[in-house]
Amino acid sequence: MPSENPHPSSTGPYDLAVVGAGVIGLATALEESLRGRRVAVIDAGAFGLGASWAAAGILNTRAGLLGNSPFREFHLRSVGAYPEWIARVESASGRTVPYSRAGDYQIFPLDDPASRLALHEREDQLFREKAHAFTVRDAWPDFLAPHAAPGPVRVFHYPGEAYIQNRVLLESLTEALRRGGAGLFPGARVEKIGRENGVNVLEAVAEGRGVRILADQVLIAAGTGCNEILGLLGLSLPLSPVKGQLAMLPRFYSQDTMVHGVEKFYLIPRGDHLIAGATTERGVDDTEFNALGDAYLTAQLRRFFPRVKPDWVETWSGLRPRCADRLPVMGWVDEAAGIAISTGHYKSGISLAPLSARCLSALLHGEKPPASLAPFDPWRAGALQSAAA
């Protein structure tokens, strides 16, 4: 991600300061910028190099038409908004964001009890969500068969499933904000939030220098780092990091489709390579690819494709923000002071970005959001609390 101009000692006032430059923060900042507001984006590191960068860009709906929970309904609506949203990002940035609806094959080995249980759960979900745009067969597809593990399988094909090159998306969001005149502050760690003369004042340190950023409203969207910012307000969330380790290997099948092995392993095309992922390590906050990740991905690859060598050409990991109840946290922290939050999107940040951005933008303008944020209220039971509690 590109660096920005040298930070002045004081800047603003802005209409909105977004703390956190992952996909949720950048998407909301762009929504506000396109509405004509003066926006600042602040991040303790380089823009877009957290969980959003580490993701595989999967936009799965499993052909669902009717969500069976508020979260699932939100997810389906957000993924459905992707084509129109990407067109807006491309128009604002002047860049093409690779987006593919090449489909997905989901493989369930039938000789494994855990896999059979997951299969029954998937069948139940498809029935509840009135899904119909899929097919089922009891054999590997021809393009995977030469590499496939022996044994009986049940294979679901969802031809409309999509994925996006998330790293290009992050670069494009940043470029769109730059073109729109947003203030961009990479490498700026916020150390104090206060109010002066009715305006929020964020005091940060960037390259050893103090920076004061004035803003009418503040959106906290710092992923797993949100508690550092909330702590400055005397608050906390039951938010924990969930580490995901991923790797890339040369592509061994020709089609552009995704492949999922049950629920815990996937292969996503990325040019001449495939992204293989991902571990789910709750409470682990380091970002190193390590022996555990290598062993997990190697074992999963061999389970489904024993003839394919785990010749990783790139390895990495990221930290997903997960709230205790597994729901996102979106809404006002302090409406009177104009401080809101959007975090806890866990494994779905890329998928939820379009609708989350629209909803938060509406909230900030005092409008009715296009989807209800009530289930994701920051002050719901088990969410925001005093840091001393």
C-alpha positions as CSV (number, residue, x, y, z in Angstrom):
1,M,0.0,0.0,0.0
2,P,1.3,3.5,-0.8
3,S,2.5,5.9,1.9
4,E,1.0,9.4,2.1
5,N,2.4,12.9,2.5
6,P,4.2,14.0,5.6
7,H,1.9,14.5,8.6
8,P,1.4,18.1,9.7
9,S,1.2,18.7,13.4
10,S,-2.4,19.6,13.3
11,T,-5.1,19.0,10.6
12,G,-8.8,19.3,10.1
13,P,-11.5,19.8,11.0
14,Y,-12.8,16.8,9.1
15,D,-16.4,15.7,8.9
16,L,-15.4,12.2,9.7
17,A,-12.2,10.5,11.0
18,V,-12.0,6.7,10.4
19,V,-9.6,4.9,12.7
20,G,-8.6,1.7,10.9
21,A,-7.8,1.2,7.2
22,G,-9.1,-2.3,6.6
23,V,-11.9,-3.0,4.2
24,I,-14.6,-1.9,6.6
25,G,-13.0,1.4,7.4
26,L,-11.9,2.1,3.9
27,A,-15.3,1.2,2.4
28,T,-17.2,3.4,4.9
29,A,-14.7,6.3,4.4
30,L,-15.3,6.0,0.6
31,E,-19.1,6.0,1.1
32,E,-18.8,9.2,3.1
33,S,-16.3,10.8,0.6
34,L,-18.7,10.1,-2.3
35,R,-21.4,11.9,-0.3
36,G,-19.2,15.0,-0.3
37,R,-17.9,14.8,3.2
38,R,-14.3,15.6,4.1
39,V,-12.8,12.4,5.5
40,A,-9.6,11.4,7.3
41,V,-8.4,7.7,7.6
42,I,-5.9,6.9,10.3
43,D,-4.1,3.6,10.8
44,A,-1.3,2.5,13.1
45,G,0.3,0.6,10.2
46,A,0.2,0.6,6.4
47,F,-3.2,0.8,4.9
48,G,-5.0,-2.5,4.2
49,L,-2.3,-4.8,5.5
50,G,-4.3,-6.5,8.2
51,A,-7.0,-9.2,8.1
52,S,-8.5,-7.7,4.9
53,W,-5.2,-8.2,3.1
54,A,-4.7,-11.7,4.4
55,A,-8.2,-12.9,3.3
56,A,-8.8,-15.0,0.3
57,G,-11.6,-12.8,-1.1
58,I,-14.4,-15.4,-0.9
59,L,-18.0,-14.2,-1.4
60,N,-20.0,-17.3,-0.7
61,T,-23.8,-17.4,-0.3
62,R,-24.2,-21.2,-0.9
63,A,-27.1,-20.2,-3.2
64,G,-29.1,-19.0,-0.3
65,L,-32.2,-16.8,-1.0
66,L,-33.7,-16.4,2.5
67,G,-31.5,-15.8,5.5
68,N,-32.3,-17.7,8.6
69,S,-30.9,-15.1,11.0
70,P,-30.3,-11.4,11.0
71,F,-26.6,-11.9,10.4
72,R,-27.2,-14.3,7.5
73,E,-29.8,-12.0,5.9
74,F,-27.3,-9.1,6.1
75,H,-24.6,-11.3,4.6
76,L,-26.7,-12.4,1.6
77,R,-27.8,-8.8,0.9
78,S,-24.2,-7.5,1.1
79,V,-22.8,-10.1,-1.2
80,G,-25.6,-9.5,-3.6
81,A,-24.7,-5.8,-3.7
82,Y,-21.1,-6.5,-4.8
83,P,-21.4,-6.0,-8.6
84,E,-22.9,-2.5,-8.2
85,W,-20.5,-1.6,-5.4
86,I,-17.4,-2.7,-7.3
87,A,-18.5,-0.6,-10.2
88,R,-18.6,2.4,-7.9
89,V,-15.1,1.6,-6.5
90,E,-13.7,1.2,-10.0
91,S,-15.3,4.5,-11.1
92,A,-13.9,6.4,-8.1
93,S,-10.4,4.8,-8.3
94,G,-9.9,4.5,-12.1
95,R,-8.8,0.9,-11.4
96,T,-10.2,-2.5,-12.3
97,V,-11.0,-4.8,-9.4
98,P,-10.9,-8.4,-10.5
99,Y,-14.2,-10.1,-9.5
100,S,-15.2,-13.5,-10.7
101,R,-18.5,-15.5,-10.5
102,A,-16.8,-18.8,-11.6
103,G,-18.7,-20.8,-9.0
104,D,-17.6,-23.2,-6.2
105,Y,-17.4,-27.0,-5.7
106,Q,-17.9,-28.2,-2.1
107,I,-16.6,-31.7,-1.4
108,F,-17.9,-33.9,1.4
109,P,-16.1,-37.3,1.9
110,L,-18.7,-39.9,2.9
111,D,-16.3,-42.2,4.8
112,D,-15.7,-39.6,7.6
113,P,-18.4,-39.2,10.4
114,A,-17.5,-35.5,10.9
115,S,-17.8,-34.8,7.2
116,R,-21.2,-36.6,7.0
117,L,-22.5,-34.5,9.9
118,A,-21.3,-31.3,8.1
119,L,-23.1,-32.6,5.0
120,H,-26.4,-33.0,6.8
121,E,-26.0,-29.5,8.3
122,R,-25.4,-28.1,4.8
123,E,-28.5,-29.9,3.4
124,D,-30.6,-28.4,6.2
125,Q,-29.3,-24.9,5.5
126,L,-30.0,-25.2,1.8
127,F,-33.6,-26.2,2.6
128,R,-34.1,-23.4,5.1
129,E,-32.7,-20.8,2.8
130,K,-34.8,-22.0,-0.2
131,A,-31.6,-22.4,-2.2
132,H,-32.1,-23.9,-5.7
133,A,-29.2,-22.7,-7.8
134,F,-27.0,-25.7,-7.2
135,T,-26.5,-29.3,-8.2
136,V,-25.4,-32.4,-6.3
137,R,-23.5,-35.5,-7.5
138,D,-21.7,-38.4,-6.0
139,A,-18.5,-38.2,-8.0
140,W,-15.6,-35.7,-8.3
141,P,-15.9,-33.3,-11.2
142,D,-13.7,-34.4,-14.2
143,F,-11.2,-31.5,-13.8
144,L,-10.5,-32.5,-10.2
145,A,-10.7,-36.3,-10.5
146,P,-7.1,-37.0,-11.6
147,H,-5.9,-35.3,-8.3
148,A,-8.6,-36.5,-6.0
149,A,-8.5,-38.7,-3.0
150,P,-10.2,-42.2,-3.3
151,G,-13.5,-43.0,-1.5
152,P,-17.1,-42.0,-1.8
153,V,-18.0,-38.3,-1.9
154,R,-21.0,-36.0,-2.1
155,V,-20.2,-32.9,-4.3
156,F,-22.2,-29.7,-4.4
157,H,-21.8,-27.3,-7.2
158,Y,-22.8,-23.7,-6.8
159,P,-22.3,-22.0,-10.2
160,G,-23.0,-18.5,-9.1
161,E,-20.5,-18.2,-6.2
162,A,-18.0,-15.4,-6.5
163,Y,-14.6,-14.2,-5.2
164,I,-12.6,-11.1,-5.5
165,Q,-9.0,-10.1,-5.5
166,N,-9.1,-8.5,-2.1
167,R,-5.6,-6.9,-2.2
168,V,-6.5,-5.1,-5.4
169,L,-9.8,-4.0,-3.8
170,L,-7.9,-2.5,-0.8
171,E,-5.5,-0.6,-3.1
172,S,-8.5,0.6,-5.2
173,L,-10.4,1.9,-2.1
174,T,-7.3,3.8,-1.0
175,E,-6.8,5.3,-4.5
176,A,-10.4,6.3,-4.6
177,L,-10.1,8.1,-1.3
178,R,-6.9,9.8,-2.4
179,R,-8.6,11.0,-5.6
180,G,-11.5,12.3,-3.5
181,G,-9.2,14.4,-1.4
182,A,-9.3,12.4,1.8
183,G,-6.7,12.9,4.5
184,L,-4.7,9.6,4.7
185,F,-2.6,8.9,7.8
186,P,-0.8,5.6,7.6
187,G,1.6,4.8,10.5
188,A,-0.3,7.0,12.9
189,R,-1.1,5.5,16.3
190,V,-4.0,7.2,18.1
191,E,-3.0,7.8,21.7
192,K,-5.8,10.1,23.0
193,I,-9.3,11.0,22.0
194,G,-11.0,14.1,23.5
195,R,-13.3,17.0,22.7
196,E,-12.5,20.6,22.3
197,N,-15.1,23.3,21.5
198,G,-17.6,20.6,20.4
199,V,-15.2,18.8,18.1
200,N,-13.5,15.4,18.5
201,V,-9.7,15.7,18.8
202,L,-7.6,12.6,18.0
203,E,-4.0,12.9,19.1
204,A,-1.7,10.4,17.3
205,V,2.0,9.8,16.9
206,A,3.4,9.2,13.4
207,E,7.1,8.8,12.7
208,G,7.9,10.1,16.2
209,R,5.9,13.3,15.7
210,G,2.6,14.3,17.3
211,V,-0.4,14.7,15.0
212,R,-3.8,16.3,16.1
213,I,-6.7,15.4,13.9
214,L,-10.0,17.3,14.4
215,A,-13.3,15.7,13.3
216,D,-17.0,16.2,13.9
217,Q,-17.5,12.4,13.9
218,V,-15.3,9.4,14.5
219,L,-15.7,5.8,13.3
220,I,-13.7,3.2,15.1
221,A,-13.0,0.4,12.6
222,A,-9.6,-1.0,13.7
223,G,-10.4,-4.7,13.7
224,T,-8.6,-6.6,16.4
225,G,-7.1,-3.3,17.5
226,C,-10.4,-1.7,18.4
227,N,-10.0,-2.2,22.2
228,E,-6.9,-0.1,22.1
229,I,-9.0,2.8,20.8
230,L,-12.0,2.0,23.0
231,G,-9.7,2.0,26.0
232,L,-9.0,5.6,25.4
233,L,-12.7,6.2,26.0
234,G,-12.8,3.9,29.1
235,L,-14.6,1.1,27.3
236,S,-13.9,-2.4,26.0
237,L,-15.4,-5.1,23.9
238,P,-15.2,-8.9,24.3
239,L,-13.3,-9.0,21.1
240,S,-10.6,-11.6,20.4
241,P,-8.2,-12.2,17.5
242,V,-8.7,-15.4,15.5
243,K,-5.6,-16.2,13.5
244,G,-5.9,-17.5,10.0
245,Q,-2.8,-19.0,8.2
246,L,-2.9,-19.3,4.4
247,A,-0.5,-20.3,1.6
248,M,-0.3,-20.2,-2.1
249,L,0.7,-23.0,-4.5
250,P,0.9,-23.4,-8.2
251,R,-2.5,-24.0,-9.8
252,F,-3.1,-27.7,-10.6
253,Y,-6.5,-27.4,-12.2
254,S,-7.6,-25.3,-15.1
255,Q,-11.0,-24.0,-14.2
256,D,-11.4,-20.7,-12.4
257,T,-13.8,-22.1,-9.8
258,M,-13.3,-22.3,-6.1
259,V,-13.1,-25.6,-4.3
260,H,-14.1,-26.2,-0.7
261,G,-13.2,-29.3,1.3
262,V,-16.1,-29.6,3.7
263,E,-16.0,-26.3,5.7
264,K,-12.4,-26.0,6.9
265,F,-10.3,-26.0,3.7
266,Y,-10.5,-24.1,0.4
267,L,-8.6,-23.4,-2.8
268,I,-9.2,-20.1,-4.5
269,P,-7.7,-19.2,-7.9
270,R,-5.4,-16.3,-8.0
271,G,-3.8,-16.0,-11.5
272,D,-1.5,-19.0,-12.0
273,H,-1.8,-20.0,-8.4
274,L,-4.2,-21.2,-5.8
275,I,-4.7,-19.8,-2.3
276,A,-5.0,-22.6,0.2
277,G,-6.6,-21.8,3.6
278,A,-7.2,-21.4,6.4
279,T,-6.5,-22.2,10.1
280,T,-8.9,-21.0,12.8
281,E,-6.8,-20.2,15.9
282,R,-8.8,-18.4,18.6
283,G,-7.0,-16.0,20.9
284,V,-3.7,-16.2,19.0
285,D,-2.4,-12.7,18.2
286,D,0.9,-13.3,16.4
287,T,0.9,-12.9,12.6
288,E,3.7,-15.3,11.7
289,F,3.1,-18.3,9.4
290,N,4.5,-21.2,11.4
291,A,4.8,-24.9,11.6
292,L,1.2,-25.3,12.8
293,G,-0.1,-23.5,9.7
294,D,2.1,-25.5,7.4
295,A,1.1,-28.8,9.0
296,Y,-2.6,-28.0,8.8
297,L,-2.7,-26.8,5.2
298,T,-0.4,-29.7,4.2
299,A,-2.7,-32.3,5.9
300,Q,-5.9,-30.8,4.3
301,L,-4.4,-30.7,0.9
302,R,-3.3,-34.3,1.1
303,R,-6.7,-35.3,2.5
304,F,-8.5,-34.1,-0.6
305,F,-5.7,-34.1,-3.2
306,P,-3.0,-36.6,-2.2
307,R,-1.2,-36.3,-5.5
308,V,-0.6,-32.6,-5.1
309,K,2.6,-31.4,-3.4
310,P,2.4,-28.6,-0.9
311,D,4.9,-26.5,-2.8
312,W,4.1,-23.2,-1.2
313,V,5.2,-20.1,-3.1
314,E,3.9,-17.7,-0.5
315,T,2.7,-18.0,3.0
316,W,1.0,-15.4,5.3
317,S,-1.5,-15.0,8.1
318,G,-4.0,-12.5,9.5
319,L,-6.0,-11.8,12.6
320,R,-9.8,-11.7,12.3
321,P,-11.8,-9.8,14.9
322,R,-14.4,-12.0,16.6
323,C,-16.9,-10.8,19.2
324,A,-17.9,-13.2,21.9
325,D,-21.3,-13.7,20.4
326,R,-19.9,-14.0,16.9
327,L,-21.9,-11.0,15.6
328,P,-20.5,-7.8,14.2
329,V,-20.6,-4.6,16.3
330,M,-22.0,-1.7,14.3
331,G,-23.5,1.5,15.7
332,W,-23.1,4.4,18.1
333,V,-20.6,4.3,20.9
334,D,-21.5,7.8,21.9
335,E,-24.1,9.5,19.6
336,A,-23.9,12.8,21.4
337,A,-20.1,13.0,20.7
338,G,-20.5,11.5,17.2
339,I,-18.4,8.4,17.9
340,A,-19.5,5.1,16.2
341,I,-17.9,1.7,15.7
342,S,-17.8,-1.0,13.0
343,T,-15.9,-4.2,13.9
344,G,-16.2,-7.9,14.8
345,H,-16.9,-9.0,11.2
346,Y,-14.8,-12.1,11.9
347,K,-14.4,-14.1,8.7
348,S,-16.9,-12.0,6.7
349,G,-15.3,-8.6,6.5
350,I,-14.8,-8.7,2.7
351,S,-18.3,-10.0,2.2
352,L,-20.0,-7.5,4.5
353,A,-18.2,-4.4,3.4
354,P,-20.7,-3.0,0.9
355,L,-23.8,-3.1,3.1
356,S,-21.8,-2.3,6.3
357,A,-20.5,0.9,4.6
358,R,-24.0,2.0,3.4
359,C,-25.5,1.3,6.8
360,L,-22.8,3.1,8.8
361,S,-22.9,6.1,6.4
362,A,-26.7,6.3,6.9
363,L,-26.3,6.1,10.6
364,L,-23.7,8.9,10.6
365,H,-26.1,11.1,8.6
366,G,-29.1,10.5,10.9
367,E,-30.8,8.4,8.3
368,K,-32.5,5.0,8.5
369,P,-29.9,2.4,7.5
370,P,-30.9,0.2,4.5
371,A,-30.7,-2.9,6.8
372,S,-31.4,-3.0,10.5
373,L,-28.4,-2.6,12.8
374,A,-30.3,-3.5,15.9
375,P,-28.9,-7.1,16.1
376,F,-25.4,-5.6,16.0
377,D,-25.9,-2.8,18.5
378,P,-22.6,-2.0,20.3
379,W,-24.5,-1.8,23.6
380,R,-26.3,-5.1,23.3
381,A,-25.9,-7.6,26.2
382,G,-22.4,-9.0,26.1
383,A,-20.9,-6.3,23.9
384,L,-19.6,-2.8,25.0
385,Q,-18.8,-2.3,28.7
386,S,-16.7,-0.2,30.9
387,A,-13.1,-1.1,30.7
388,A,-13.0,-1.4,34.5
389,A,-15.8,-4.0,34.5
